[in-house]
């Protein structure tokens, strides 16, 4: 379980951030939690990035047995359930054709400004307009997932993503999550940004030839982290089998005319977890006089209204099952200790994706950490002791 504890950011990363703050960068430079659009996409340009993901246990294809029948039914429901559509938009019948022509061959920023909200509607905007059930959600726009533990460098920076607010959880639930979440500057399996818990949706916008393949790779990285966090949470209370072949995150890739909707799910075999994605729907919304121009909008709104509350309820049920009397002591030279009867025991040799502590652009596989932090986790009087790995010398 030690791998799940919140981690301090590397000194290299912190030095780089302090340097960014103190530098006299030109006005076009983005804040330290962001990278320019071209820069953040660069590592995903190569098809070999998919091979890199595969070395980390994340595959962009489908698992042989696919998803569960329950997930298939949910997908169909999300696609078919009707929604109230916005009026007087650029997708209105009398403006649609001209809108599509206006954004053809334009850049990503233009596509995002003009049509992204009509393909991937904002969860927070719905909440502001009175959909109170969505007030537990929070979104990020082009913000680096600096509090995540990525499986490759750089860390994800989705064009748009959605997860849960801190205030969505009770005080008791937050206290139970605290050892795994840490401070605002720590990294965690359960966080995306410092304010977003358990992300479950990401969207990427691209333009140009083969650009949607790049968006797909970015989404695959982001949603692998999202699915991994949920699996690790469920492992803490030995309920991970409930997630096997179940879609527990979604993504959308789109450009000025095409949309790809995916579901992301884990394959769980004992202590080993690997990750796959399921193609839910791919379509050209400009075809057939815009017959499917609202398909993605309705799917995402249904995801918020129908799927999200069920997902959130499951997360809360697992968090509620975490013990309240755990004691974490971090000290130099201590052993890793926790109760064998607490339901939290996990072997340190279990299969996990390797960690990244840095944001540098690099397509080489990351090495697993050589040293696990010294952590003592106790509950009651019974303890099981694991010796921490020794740091290699020379």
C-alpha positions as CSV (number, residue, x, y, z in Angstrom):
1,X,0.0,0.0,0.0
2,X,3.0,2.3,0.4
3,X,2.9,3.2,-3.3
4,X,-0.5,4.9,-2.8
5,X,0.7,7.4,-0.2
6,X,1.0,11.0,-1.3
7,X,4.4,12.0,-2.5
8,X,6.5,15.2,-2.4
9,X,7.4,16.6,-5.7
10,X,11.0,16.1,-6.8
11,X,13.5,18.8,-6.0
12,X,14.3,19.1,-9.7
13,X,10.6,19.9,-10.5
14,X,10.4,22.4,-7.7
15,X,13.6,24.2,-8.7
16,X,12.3,24.4,-12.3
17,X,9.0,26.0,-11.0
18,X,10.9,28.5,-8.9
19,X,13.0,29.3,-11.9
20,X,9.9,29.8,-14.0
21,X,8.4,32.2,-11.5
22,X,11.6,34.2,-11.2
23,X,12.4,34.4,-14.9
24,X,11.5,37.3,-17.1
25,X,9.7,35.2,-19.7
26,X,8.0,36.7,-22.6
27,X,4.2,37.4,-22.3
28,X,3.4,34.4,-24.6
29,X,4.7,32.0,-22.0
30,X,2.0,30.1,-20.2
31,X,1.9,29.7,-16.3
32,X,4.0,27.0,-14.7
33,X,1.0,24.6,-14.6
34,X,0.6,24.8,-18.3
35,X,2.6,24.2,-21.5
36,X,2.0,25.8,-24.9
37,X,-0.4,23.7,-27.0
38,X,2.4,22.7,-29.4
39,X,4.8,21.7,-26.6
40,X,2.3,19.6,-24.7
41,X,1.3,17.7,-27.8
42,X,4.9,17.0,-29.0
43,X,5.5,13.7,-27.2
44,X,2.2,12.3,-28.5
45,X,3.0,13.0,-32.2
46,X,4.7,9.7,-32.8
47,X,2.9,6.4,-33.2
48,X,5.6,4.8,-31.0
49,X,4.0,6.6,-28.1
50,X,1.4,3.9,-28.2
51,X,4.2,1.3,-27.7
52,X,5.5,3.3,-24.8
53,X,2.0,3.2,-23.2
54,X,1.9,-0.5,-23.8
55,X,5.1,-1.0,-21.8
56,X,3.3,0.7,-18.9
57,X,0.3,-1.6,-19.2
58,X,-2.0,0.7,-21.1
59,X,-3.3,-0.3,-24.5
60,X,-5.2,1.8,-27.0
61,X,-7.0,-1.2,-28.5
62,X,-9.8,-3.4,-27.1
63,X,-9.4,-6.3,-24.8
64,X,-10.3,-9.6,-26.4
65,X,-13.4,-10.1,-24.2
66,X,-14.3,-6.4,-24.4
67,X,-16.4,-4.6,-21.8
68,X,-19.2,-6.0,-19.7
69,X,-22.8,-6.2,-21.0
70,X,-23.7,-3.7,-18.3
71,X,-21.2,-1.2,-19.7
72,X,-22.5,-1.8,-23.2
73,X,-26.1,-1.0,-22.0
74,X,-24.9,2.1,-20.3
75,X,-23.2,3.3,-23.4
76,X,-26.3,2.8,-25.5
77,X,-28.4,4.6,-22.9
78,X,-26.0,7.6,-22.9
79,X,-26.1,7.7,-26.7
80,X,-29.9,7.4,-27.0
81,X,-31.3,9.2,-24.0
82,X,-32.8,12.6,-25.1
83,X,-31.7,15.9,-23.7
84,X,-32.8,19.5,-23.9
85,X,-30.6,21.2,-26.5
86,X,-29.4,24.8,-26.3
87,X,-31.1,27.3,-28.6
88,X,-29.7,30.1,-30.8
89,X,-26.2,28.6,-31.1
90,X,-23.8,28.2,-34.0
91,X,-25.2,24.7,-34.4
92,X,-28.7,26.0,-35.1
93,X,-30.0,24.8,-38.4
94,X,-29.8,28.1,-40.1
95,X,-26.2,28.7,-39.0
96,X,-24.7,25.2,-38.9
97,X,-23.4,25.0,-42.5
98,X,-21.8,28.4,-42.4
99,X,-20.2,27.6,-39.0
100,X,-18.6,24.4,-40.4
101,X,-17.3,26.3,-43.3
102,X,-15.9,29.1,-41.1
103,X,-13.8,26.8,-39.0
104,X,-12.6,24.6,-41.8
105,X,-8.7,24.8,-42.0
106,X,-8.6,27.0,-38.9
107,X,-6.5,26.3,-35.8
108,X,-7.3,24.5,-32.6
109,X,-8.0,27.7,-30.7
110,X,-10.7,28.7,-33.2
111,X,-12.3,25.3,-33.1
112,X,-12.3,25.3,-29.3
113,X,-13.8,28.8,-29.1
114,X,-16.6,28.3,-31.7
115,X,-17.8,24.7,-31.3
116,X,-16.1,22.7,-28.4
117,X,-18.8,23.8,-25.9
118,X,-21.4,22.4,-28.3
119,X,-19.7,19.1,-28.5
120,X,-18.4,18.8,-24.9
121,X,-20.6,21.0,-22.7
122,X,-19.3,22.4,-19.5
123,X,-20.3,20.6,-16.3
124,X,-19.8,23.8,-14.2
125,X,-21.9,25.9,-16.6
126,X,-24.7,23.4,-16.1
127,X,-24.4,23.7,-12.3
128,X,-24.5,27.5,-12.6
129,X,-27.7,27.3,-14.6
130,X,-29.4,25.3,-11.9
131,X,-28.4,21.6,-12.3
132,X,-27.6,21.3,-8.6
133,X,-26.6,17.6,-8.9
134,X,-23.6,18.7,-10.8
135,X,-22.3,21.1,-8.2
136,X,-20.0,18.3,-6.9
137,X,-18.0,18.5,-10.2
138,X,-15.1,20.7,-11.1
139,X,-13.4,21.1,-14.4
140,X,-9.9,22.2,-15.7
141,X,-9.1,23.8,-19.0
142,X,-5.7,23.3,-20.4
143,X,-4.2,22.9,-16.9
144,X,-1.4,20.5,-16.2
145,X,-2.2,17.6,-13.9
146,X,0.6,18.6,-11.6
147,X,-0.8,16.6,-8.7
148,X,-1.0,13.3,-10.6
149,X,1.5,10.6,-10.8
150,X,1.9,10.1,-14.6
151,X,3.1,6.9,-16.3
152,X,5.1,8.8,-18.9
153,X,6.5,12.2,-19.3
154,X,5.2,14.8,-19.5
155,X,2.2,14.8,-17.2
156,X,-1.2,15.1,-18.8
157,X,-2.6,18.5,-19.7
158,X,-6.1,18.0,-21.2
159,X,-7.8,20.7,-23.1
160,X,-10.8,20.0,-20.8
161,X,-11.3,17.5,-18.0
162,X,-13.8,16.9,-15.2
163,X,-13.5,15.3,-11.8
164,X,-14.9,15.9,-8.2
165,X,-14.5,18.9,-6.0
166,X,-13.1,18.5,-2.5
167,X,-16.4,19.8,-1.1
168,X,-18.1,16.8,-2.8
169,X,-16.9,14.6,0.0
170,X,-17.7,14.7,3.7
171,X,-15.2,15.8,6.2
172,X,-14.8,12.2,7.4
173,X,-14.2,11.0,3.8
174,X,-11.6,13.7,3.2
175,X,-9.8,12.6,6.4
176,X,-9.7,9.0,5.2
177,X,-8.3,10.1,1.9
178,X,-5.7,12.5,3.4
179,X,-2.8,10.0,3.7
180,X,-3.2,9.2,0.0
181,X,-3.8,12.8,-1.1
182,X,-1.3,14.8,1.1
183,X,-0.7,18.5,0.8
184,X,-1.6,20.8,-2.0
185,X,1.9,20.4,-3.6
186,X,2.1,16.6,-3.3
187,X,1.4,14.1,-6.0
188,X,-1.2,11.4,-5.7
189,X,-2.9,8.5,-7.5
190,X,-6.2,10.1,-6.7
191,X,-5.7,13.7,-7.9
192,X,-5.3,15.5,-11.2
193,X,-4.9,19.1,-10.2
194,X,-4.7,20.2,-6.5
195,X,-8.4,20.8,-6.6
196,X,-9.7,17.8,-8.7
197,X,-10.2,14.4,-7.1
198,X,-10.8,11.3,-9.2
199,X,-11.0,12.7,-12.7
200,X,-13.3,10.7,-15.0
201,X,-13.5,12.6,-18.3
202,X,-11.0,14.3,-20.7
203,X,-11.4,16.0,-24.0
204,X,-8.7,17.0,-26.6
205,X,-9.1,19.1,-29.7
206,X,-6.8,18.8,-32.7
207,X,-6.6,20.0,-36.3
208,X,-4.7,18.8,-39.3
209,X,-3.9,15.4,-40.8
210,X,-3.9,12.5,-38.4
211,X,-4.3,15.0,-35.6
212,X,-7.1,13.0,-33.9
213,X,-4.7,10.1,-33.4
214,X,-2.5,12.5,-31.3
215,X,-5.6,13.6,-29.3
216,X,-6.4,9.9,-28.7
217,X,-2.9,9.3,-27.3
218,X,-3.2,12.2,-25.0
219,X,-6.6,11.1,-23.8
220,X,-5.3,7.5,-23.3
221,X,-2.6,8.8,-21.0
222,X,-5.0,11.0,-19.0
223,X,-7.7,8.3,-18.6
224,X,-5.2,5.6,-17.7
225,X,-4.4,7.7,-14.7
226,X,-8.1,8.2,-14.0
227,X,-8.9,4.5,-14.2
228,X,-5.8,3.5,-12.2
229,X,-6.8,5.8,-9.3
230,X,-10.2,4.2,-9.0
231,X,-8.8,0.7,-9.2
232,X,-6.2,1.5,-6.5
233,X,-8.9,2.9,-4.3
234,X,-11.1,-0.2,-4.6
235,X,-8.1,-2.4,-3.9
236,X,-7.7,-0.8,-0.5
237,X,-11.0,-2.5,0.5
238,X,-10.6,-5.6,-1.7
239,X,-13.4,-4.6,-4.1
240,X,-11.3,-4.2,-7.2
241,X,-13.0,-7.2,-8.9
242,X,-16.2,-5.0,-9.3
243,X,-14.3,-2.9,-11.8
244,X,-13.1,-5.7,-14.1
245,X,-14.1,-4.8,-17.7
246,X,-16.3,-2.0,-16.5
247,X,-16.0,1.5,-18.1
248,X,-15.0,3.9,-15.4
249,X,-13.8,6.9,-17.4
250,X,-14.6,8.5,-20.8
251,X,-12.9,10.7,-23.3
252,X,-13.6,12.7,-26.5
253,X,-11.3,13.6,-29.3
254,X,-12.6,16.0,-31.9
255,X,-11.6,18.4,-34.6
256,X,-13.7,20.7,-36.9
257,X,-15.8,17.9,-38.2
258,X,-15.1,14.5,-36.6
259,X,-15.7,13.2,-33.1
260,X,-14.4,10.1,-31.3
261,X,-16.0,8.9,-28.0
262,X,-14.2,6.3,-25.9
263,X,-14.7,4.5,-22.7
264,X,-11.7,3.4,-20.6
265,X,-11.7,0.3,-18.4
266,X,-9.3,-2.0,-16.4
267,X,-8.6,-5.7,-16.8
268,X,-7.9,-7.0,-13.3
269,X,-6.1,-10.3,-12.8
270,X,-5.2,-10.7,-9.1
271,X,-2.7,-8.0,-8.3
272,X,-2.1,-7.1,-11.9
273,X,-4.0,-4.4,-13.7
274,X,-3.8,-3.4,-17.3
275,X,-5.8,-0.7,-19.1
276,X,-7.8,-0.7,-22.3
277,X,-10.2,1.6,-24.2
278,X,-13.5,0.9,-25.9
279,X,-14.6,2.9,-29.0
280,X,-18.1,3.9,-28.2
281,X,-18.9,6.1,-31.3
282,X,-17.0,7.7,-34.1
283,X,-18.8,10.1,-36.5
284,X,-18.6,13.1,-38.8
285,X,-21.1,15.6,-37.5
286,X,-21.0,17.6,-40.7
287,X,-22.4,14.7,-42.7
288,X,-26.1,14.2,-43.7
289,X,-26.8,17.9,-43.0
290,X,-25.6,17.7,-39.5
291,X,-27.8,14.7,-38.4
292,X,-25.4,13.9,-35.6
293,X,-24.3,17.4,-34.6
294,X,-25.8,17.0,-31.1
295,X,-24.8,13.4,-30.5
296,X,-21.7,14.2,-28.5
297,X,-23.4,16.9,-26.5
298,X,-26.3,14.6,-25.5
299,X,-23.8,11.8,-24.6
300,X,-21.7,14.1,-22.3
301,X,-24.8,15.6,-20.7
302,X,-26.2,12.1,-20.1
303,X,-22.8,11.1,-18.6
304,X,-23.2,13.9,-16.1
305,X,-26.8,13.2,-15.3
306,X,-27.0,9.4,-15.4
307,X,-23.6,7.8,-15.1
308,X,-21.7,10.2,-12.9
309,X,-24.0,10.0,-9.8
310,X,-23.7,6.2,-9.9
311,X,-20.0,6.4,-10.2
312,X,-19.7,8.9,-7.4
313,X,-21.9,6.8,-5.1
314,X,-19.6,3.8,-5.6
315,X,-16.5,5.9,-4.9
316,X,-18.1,7.2,-1.7
317,X,-19.1,3.7,-0.6
318,X,-15.4,2.6,-0.9
319,X,-14.1,5.7,0.9
320,X,-16.6,5.1,3.7
321,X,-15.2,1.6,4.1
322,X,-11.7,2.8,4.7
323,X,-10.7,2.4,8.4
324,X,-10.7,5.6,10.4
325,X,-8.1,4.7,13.0
326,X,-5.0,4.3,10.7
327,X,-1.8,5.9,12.0
328,X,0.8,7.0,9.5
329,X,4.3,7.8,10.8
330,X,7.0,8.8,8.3
331,X,10.4,8.6,9.8
332,X,13.9,7.8,8.6
333,X,14.9,4.2,9.1
334,X,11.4,2.9,10.0
335,X,9.8,-0.2,8.6
336,X,6.6,-0.3,6.6
337,X,4.0,-1.6,9.0
338,X,0.2,-2.1,8.8
339,X,-2.4,-4.4,10.1
340,X,-2.9,-7.7,8.5
341,X,-6.6,-7.6,9.5
342,X,-7.4,-4.1,8.4
343,X,-8.3,-5.1,4.8
344,X,-5.6,-2.8,3.5
345,X,-2.7,-5.2,3.3
346,X,-1.0,-5.2,-0.1
347,X,2.2,-6.9,-1.1
348,X,5.0,-4.4,-2.1
349,X,5.7,-6.6,-5.1
350,X,2.2,-6.1,-6.7
351,X,2.1,-5.0,-10.3
352,X,2.0,-1.2,-10.7
353,X,2.8,1.2,-13.5
354,X,6.1,3.0,-13.0
355,X,6.0,6.5,-11.7
356,X,7.1,9.8,-13.1
357,X,8.4,12.7,-11.0
358,X,9.2,15.1,-13.8
359,X,7.5,17.1,-16.6
360,X,10.3,16.9,-19.2
361,X,9.4,15.8,-22.6
362,X,10.8,12.3,-23.0
363,X,9.6,9.2,-24.9
364,X,11.8,6.7,-23.1
365,X,10.1,4.4,-20.6
366,X,10.4,5.6,-17.0
367,X,12.3,3.5,-14.5
368,X,10.5,2.4,-11.4
369,X,11.5,4.2,-8.2
370,X,14.4,2.6,-6.5
371,X,13.4,3.5,-3.0
372,X,10.0,3.4,-1.4
373,X,9.5,6.1,1.3
374,X,9.7,4.9,4.9
375,X,6.1,4.8,6.1
376,X,4.5,3.2,9.1
377,X,0.8,2.4,8.9
378,X,-0.7,0.9,12.1
379,X,-4.1,-0.1,13.2
380,X,-4.8,-1.7,16.5
381,X,-2.3,-4.0,18.0
382,X,-1.6,-6.4,15.1
383,X,1.1,-5.4,12.6
384,X,2.7,-7.0,9.6
385,X,6.1,-5.7,8.8
386,X,7.8,-5.3,5.4
387,X,11.4,-4.2,5.1
388,X,11.9,-1.3,2.8
389,X,14.2,-1.7,-0.2
390,X,17.8,-0.6,0.3
391,X,19.1,2.3,-1.8
392,X,21.7,1.1,-4.2
393,X,25.2,2.4,-3.7
394,X,27.7,3.5,-6.3
